[in-house]
Amino acid sequence: MRISQEQYSKLPERLQKHFNHGNFHCTVKPISLMKYLCRLVTPPDGIVLDPFAGSGSTLIAAKQEGFNYIGIEMEAEYIEIAEARLRAVEDEQQTLFAEKNL
Ligand SMILES: C[S@@+](CC[C@H](N)C(=O)[O-])C[C@H]1O[C@@H](n2cnc3c(N)ncnc32)[C@H](O)[C@@H]1O
């Protein structure tokens, strides 16, 4: 996932490596594919549940598609990465919103 230099600089140092050199989670998948699958199976007001959330690709896709989402993950390090990636989506969406209101 690409994030801006500003977003990158706000990340705790221990998480920056995951964005600088790629996420190390073993099954990171294309967000575009997960967005397509979320749209395919989720009703308009549905909630995407990922009980094995890993580094959060499915949750990011759900968020970008405007769905509510719930993730469950047992590895604390992956939770931190997923949370950081989800925050980056929020910053991205706020930036796009601000740009449209110029
Ligand atoms: C294949 S990865 C998940 C990928 C993720 N769905 C995505 O969208 O990128 C599977 C994850 O499930 C987590 N996991 C395995 N057993 C679990 C359990 N019992 N409870 C919570 N998480 C679990 C692992 O730590 C691993 O990160």
The ligand as a Gaussian input file, in Angstrom:
#p B3LYP/6-31G(d) Opt

LIG

0 1
 C       -4.155000     -15.758000       5.681000
 S       -3.923000     -14.582000       6.952000
 C       -5.272000     -13.481000       6.766000
 C       -5.225000     -12.527000       5.619000
 C       -6.333000     -11.490000       5.702000
 N       -7.642000     -12.096000       5.704000
 C       -6.212000     -10.393000       4.653000
 O       -7.210000      -9.885000       4.178000
 O       -5.083000     -10.014000       4.312000
 C       -4.500000     -15.489000       8.338000
 C       -4.367000     -14.758000       9.666000
 O       -5.182000     -15.407000      10.619000
 C       -4.584000     -15.255000      11.881000
 N       -5.164000     -16.288000      12.756000
 C       -4.984000     -17.635000      12.692000
 N       -5.704000     -18.258000      13.634000
 C       -6.385000     -17.299000      14.314000
 C       -7.310000     -17.325000      15.393000
 N       -7.679000     -18.468000      15.960000
 N       -7.830000     -16.146000      15.821000
 C       -7.451000     -14.974000      15.235000
 N       -6.581000     -14.871000      14.195000
 C       -6.049000     -16.022000      13.747000
 C       -3.106000     -15.410000      11.606000
 O       -2.328000     -14.774000      12.591000
 C       -2.962000     -14.743000      10.212000
 O       -2.496000     -13.408000      10.327000

